[in-house]
């Protein structure tokens, strides 16, 4: 029986994608590991590899099709001894499935009809191709006992063909409890419907701008975050004069190495160190518990056309200012080119959003779940301040607002974290200790 090639989930949060480009055509012979297509997710365009050998019997989804749900059949693979005549009626309707979605509400991936993968002894998923799972079931094989030779250890046809049958192990694949997990409820649409809004503007000239995958995801995640996270806000002014003087001295010394530190580099380092100084804030919300992390993994918002990325600087407390500066510039460049891997923009416990370079004095940012907080940074401007001696003077002052998830961090603890950030920035030499 021909094997359906399904729309892959190329990141943990992917629910649908665009089939940007086919790298094969009907009749092509492919081997495990060959590139089949380019898939555009909400964040990046990634390559999709074959997991089995065979011939592309039929392409079910055309290039450029948007809104293809994860686990939707996108092509049919013919294996040895099979031909186009073997492609039955069960595959034919799949061509209509990837039509562009009219609604932005996400569809739960667990509702797809993909075969359930068994669990290994340690609770992890066993990765196997649909054909390998079918052969294993027919022969009564326990896939958790078979080593895979495919990409990233995936079990393929050749791995199970020569294996010895073990009938007693047959129920393993069918009994996987993951199939019973309830699908997450689709988010209720926010605001009036498209048709209702369009009627309000009948007779007025306008252009409809279709949402791409990134904008849909941003809209859904931020709506969910604002509705479900109990935000509170802490605000402080930070005097930057000592930092600016120190930065100038360091940049003169680093000029020969081609490194130029920005104020944002110091902010990243200050936040990373503060998370070590107040470790109870270095945490994330995990549904029914809090996970307190040991390393300081700091996410930094990077604006790109049509949206934003939040690449994560891992172990930021352990890195020098020059190392953080170089890494941040690389991550920002690749974010704008949409070349980041999912592992580079997922994770972290705390985020930074800096709009100071746009002349914004202060603003409130929305916590990006599961982070415990986000620091909104405004521009540094010269202001009159009262000095320690009681005299009026002028200082460069930067306003920051820390948005906090109250489920993870209480008010006094949040104030302690913000104080640590302020102390680090107003006394920059301490960040090198």
C-alpha positions in Angstrom: 0.0 0.0 0.0 1.5 3.4 -0.9 2.7 5.6 1.9 1.3 9.1 2.5 3.9 11.8 3.1 2.5 14.1 5.8 3.0 17.8 6.4 5.7 17.8 9.1 5.7 19.7 12.4 9.1 21.5 12.0 8.8 23.2 15.4 7.0 22.4 18.7 4.5 25.1 18.1 3.8 24.7 14.4 0.2 23.9 13.5 0.2 24.8 9.8 2.6 26.0 7.2 3.1 27.0 3.6 4.4 24.5 1.1 6.8 27.0 -0.4 8.6 24.8 -3.0 8.8 21.2 -4.1 12.4 20.0 -4.6 11.1 16.8 -6.3 8.5 15.9 -9.0 6.2 13.0 -9.6 8.2 10.0 -10.8 11.5 11.0 -9.0 13.2 8.3 -7.0 14.2 9.4 -3.5 16.2 7.9 -0.7 15.9 8.5 3.1 17.5 11.8 3.9 16.9 13.4 0.4 15.4 16.8 0.5 11.7 16.8 -0.6 10.4 20.3 -0.1 10.8 23.7 1.5 8.2 24.4 4.2 7.5 27.9 5.4 6.5 28.1 9.0 5.4 31.2 10.9 9.1 32.0 11.6 11.3 30.6 8.9 11.6 28.5 5.7 13.0 25.0 6.4 13.9 22.0 4.4 11.9 18.7 4.7 13.7 15.4 4.3 12.5 12.0 3.1 12.4 9.3 5.8 11.9 6.3 3.5 13.1 5.2 0.1 10.7 5.1 -2.9 9.3 6.9 -5.9 7.1 10.1 -5.7 3.9 8.7 -7.0 1.7 11.7 -6.6 2.0 15.3 -5.3 -1.2 16.2 -3.5 -0.4 19.8 -2.5 0.8 22.4 -5.0 3.7 24.8 -4.5 2.7 28.0 -2.7 -0.3 26.5 -0.9 -0.8 28.3 2.4 -2.5 27.1 5.6 -1.5 23.4 5.2 -2.3 21.7 8.5 0.3 19.6 10.2 -0.2 15.9 9.4 -2.2 16.6 6.2 -1.1 14.3 3.3 1.0 16.3 0.9 2.3 13.5 -1.4 2.2 9.8 -1.9 5.4 7.6 -1.9 5.5 4.4 -3.9 7.8 1.7 -2.5 9.3 -1.3 -4.2 6.7 -3.3 -6.2 4.1 -0.5 -6.1 3.0 1.7 -9.0 0.7 4.6 -9.7 -2.3 2.3 -10.0 -1.9 1.4 -6.3 -2.8 4.9 -5.3 -6.3 4.3 -4.0 -9.2 6.6 -3.5 -8.2 7.2 0.1 -5.4 9.5 -1.0 -7.4 11.4 -3.6 -9.5 13.7 -1.3 -6.3 14.9 0.4 -5.6 17.3 -2.5 -8.5 19.5 -1.4 -7.5 19.6 2.3 -4.8 22.3 2.0 -7.0 25.0 0.6 -6.2 28.4 2.3 -7.8 28.6 5.7 -10.5 31.2 6.1 -10.1 31.4 9.9 -7.0 32.1 11.9 -8.0 29.9 14.8 -5.4 27.2 15.2 -6.4 23.5 14.7 -5.0 21.1 17.2 -2.3 18.9 15.8 -3.5 16.0 17.9 -6.8 15.8 15.9 -4.9 14.7 12.8 -5.2 11.0 11.7 -1.5 10.3 11.9 -0.5 6.9 13.4 0.4 7.1 17.0 4.1 6.7 17.8 5.0 4.3 20.7 6.9 5.5 23.7 10.4 4.4 24.7 11.2 3.1 28.1 12.3 6.6 29.2 8.9 8.0 28.1 10.4 9.6 25.0 8.7 9.2 21.6 10.0 6.5 19.2 10.4 8.0 15.7 9.4 5.7 12.9 8.1 6.0 9.4 4.4 5.1 8.8 5.6 2.1 6.7 7.9 0.9 9.4 5.2 1.1 12.0 2.8 -0.8 9.7 5.4 -3.6 9.1 6.2 -3.7 12.8 2.5 -4.1 13.7 2.1 -6.9 11.1 5.1 -8.7 12.5 4.4 -8.1 16.1 7.5 -6.1 16.7 8.2 -3.8 19.6 9.6 -0.6 18.0 11.2 0.5 21.3 13.6 -2.4 20.9 14.7 -1.5 17.4 17.6 0.9 16.6 16.7 3.3 13.7 19.1 4.0 10.9 17.2 6.9 9.3 17.8 10.6 9.9 18.2 11.5 13.6 17.7 7.8 14.5 14.3 7.4 12.8 13.2 3.8 12.3 12.7 3.0 8.6 11.5 0.0 6.5 14.9 -1.7 6.4 15.2 -1.6 10.2 12.1 -3.7 10.7 12.2 -6.0 7.7 14.9 -8.3 9.1 13.8 -8.1 12.7 12.6 -11.1 14.6 8.9 -11.2 15.4 7.9 -10.8 19.1 4.1 -11.3 19.2 3.8 -10.5 22.9 5.0 -7.0 22.3 2.3 -6.2 19.6 -0.1 -4.2 21.8 2.6 -1.5 22.5 1.9 0.7 19.5 -1.9 0.5 19.9 -1.9 1.3 23.6 0.0 4.6 23.5 -1.8 6.9 26.0 -0.8 10.0 24.0 -3.7 9.5 21.7 -6.2 10.1 24.5 -4.7 13.5 25.4 -7.4 16.2 24.9 -6.8 18.7 22.1 -6.3 22.3 23.3 -9.4 24.4 22.9 -9.3 26.8 19.9 -9.1 30.4 21.0 -12.3 32.4 20.6 -12.1 35.0 17.9 -11.3 38.4 19.2 -13.6 41.2 18.2 -16.2 41.4 15.5 -16.1 39.1 12.5 -14.5 40.0 9.1 -17.8 40.5 7.4 -19.2 42.7 10.3 -16.1 45.0 10.1 -16.3 45.2 6.2 -19.9 46.2 6.4 -19.0 49.1 8.6 -16.7 50.4 5.9 -18.9 49.9 2.8 -18.4 52.7 0.4 -15.0 53.5 1.7 -11.8 52.7 -0.2 -9.6 50.1 1.4 -7.1 47.3 0.7 -7.4 43.9 2.3 -4.1 42.7 3.6 -4.0 38.9 4.1 -2.3 37.7 7.3 0.7 35.6 6.8 1.6 32.7 9.2 3.8 35.0 11.4 1.2 37.7 11.9 -1.5 35.0 12.7 0.8 33.5 15.3 1.7 36.9 16.8 -2.0 37.8 17.0 -3.0 34.5 18.6 -0.2 34.4 21.1 -0.4 38.0 22.3 -4.2 37.8 22.6 -3.8 34.7 24.7 -1.0 36.2 26.7 -2.9 39.4 27.5 -6.1 37.5 28.4 -4.6 34.7 30.5 -1.4 36.2 32.2 -2.1 38.3 35.2 0.3 41.2 34.3 1.6 43.8 36.7 4.1 46.6 36.0 7.1 48.1 37.7 8.8 51.3 36.5 12.1 52.8 37.2 14.4 55.5 35.9 18.1 54.6 35.4 21.0 57.1 35.2 23.2 56.1 32.3 26.1 58.6 32.6 28.6 56.2 34.2 27.6 53.4 31.7 28.0 55.7 28.7 31.5 56.8 29.9 32.6 53.2 30.6 31.2 52.1 27.2 33.2 54.7 25.4 36.4 53.6 27.2 35.7 49.9 26.3 34.9 50.7 22.7 38.3 52.4 22.2 40.0 49.3 23.5 37.9 47.0 21.4 38.1 49.0 18.2 41.1 47.0 16.9 39.0 43.8 17.3 36.1 45.2 15.3 33.8 45.1 18.3 31.5 48.0 19.2 29.4 47.6 22.3 25.9 49.1 22.3 23.8 50.2 25.4 21.6 47.1 24.6 24.6 44.8 25.2 25.0 46.2 28.7 21.2 45.8 29.3 21.4 42.1 28.3 24.3 41.6 30.6 22.6 43.5 33.4 19.4 41.4 33.1 21.4 38.1 32.9 23.4 38.9 36.1 20.2 40.1 37.9 18.6 36.7 37.2 21.5 35.1 39.0 21.3 37.6 41.9 17.6 37.0 42.3 17.3 33.3 41.2 13.6 33.0 42.2 12.8 35.2 39.2 14.8 33.1 36.8 11.7 31.0 36.2 8.9 30.1 33.8 5.2 29.2 34.2 4.6 25.6 33.3 0.8 25.1 33.7 0.6 23.6 37.2 4.0 24.5 38.4 7.0 26.8 38.1 10.3 25.8 36.5 13.2 27.6 38.0 16.2 27.6 35.7 19.8 27.7 36.6 21.4 29.5 33.5 20.4 33.0 32.5 18.8 32.5 29.0 17.7 36.0 27.9 15.4 36.6 24.9 15.8 39.9 23.0 13.0 41.2 20.7 14.2 41.8 17.1 11.8 43.7 14.7 11.6 42.3 11.2 9.3 43.0 8.3 5.8 41.8 9.2 6.6 40.8 12.8 9.3 40.0 15.2 11.6 37.3 16.6 12.9 36.9 20.1 16.2 35.1 19.7 17.6 33.7 23.0 21.2 34.4 24.3 21.9 31.3 26.3 24.1 31.4 29.4 24.3 35.2 29.0 25.5 35.6 32.6 28.7 33.5 31.7 29.6 35.5 28.6 31.6 38.7 28.2 30.1 41.9 26.9 32.0 41.6 23.7 30.9 37.9 23.2 27.2 39.0 23.9 27.6 41.9 21.4 28.9 39.6 18.6 26.3 36.9 19.2 23.4 39.4 19.3 24.5 41.0 16.1 24.6 37.6 14.4 21.2 36.5 15.8 19.6 39.8 14.8 21.0 39.6 11.2 19.8 36.0 10.8 16.4 36.9 12.3 15.9 39.6 9.7 16.8 37.1 7.0 14.5 34.5 8.6 17.4 32.1 8.9 17.1 31.2 12.6 16.6 27.6 13.7 13.7 27.0 16.1 16.1 26.2 19.0 17.5 29.8 18.6 14.3 31.6 19.3 12.5 29.2 21.7 13.1 29.1 25.5 14.5 31.7 27.8 13.0 32.9 31.1 13.0 36.7 30.6 12.8 39.0 27.6 14.0 42.5 26.6 12.2 44.8 24.2 14.1 48.0 23.4 12.4 50.8 21.5 14.7 53.5 22.7 16.4 53.8 19.3 13.0 54.9 17.9 12.7 57.8 20.3 10.2 56.1 22.6 10.5 57.4 26.2 8.6 54.5 27.8 6.1 51.8 27.1 4.5 48.6 28.5 5.4 45.3 26.8 3.3 42.1 26.9 4.9 39.0 28.6 5.7 36.3 26.1 4.7 33.0 27.7 6.1 31.0 29.3 8.5 33.8 30.4 8.1 35.3 33.8 8.7 38.9 32.6 9.9 41.3 30.0 11.8 44.6 30.3 10.5 47.4 28.1 13.4 49.9 27.5 13.0 53.5 26.4 15.5 56.0 25.1 18.1 57.7 27.3 17.5 61.5 27.4 19.1 64.3 29.4 16.9 65.4 32.3 17.2 67.6 35.4 17.8 65.5 38.5 18.6 66.1 42.1 22.1 64.8 42.9 23.2 63.0 46.1 24.3 66.4 47.5 20.8 67.8 47.0 21.9 70.1 44.1 20.1 70.2 40.8 22.1 68.7 38.0 21.6 67.2 34.5 21.9 63.4 33.9 21.1 61.0 31.0 18.1 59.0 32.2 16.6 55.9 30.7 13.0 54.9 31.6 12.2 51.1 31.9 9.0 49.2 32.6 9.1 45.6 33.7 6.0 43.6 32.9 5.7 40.6 35.2 3.6 37.4 35.3 2.1 37.5 38.9 1.7 33.7 38.9 5.5 33.4 38.9 6.8 36.6 40.6 5.2 38.6 43.3 5.5 42.3 43.7 8.3 42.5 46.3 10.3 39.9 44.4 9.8 41.7 41.1 11.0 44.9 42.8 14.1 43.2 44.0 14.9 41.9 40.4 14.4 45.4 38.9 16.6 46.9 41.6 19.3 44.5 40.7 19.0 45.5 37.0 19.2 49.2 37.9 22.3 48.6 40.2 24.1 46.7 37.4 23.5 49.4 34.9 24.3 52.3 37.1 27.5 50.6 38.3 28.7 48.9 35.1 32.1 47.9 36.4 30.4 45.4 38.7 29.2 43.4 35.7 32.8 42.5 34.9 33.5 41.1 38.3 
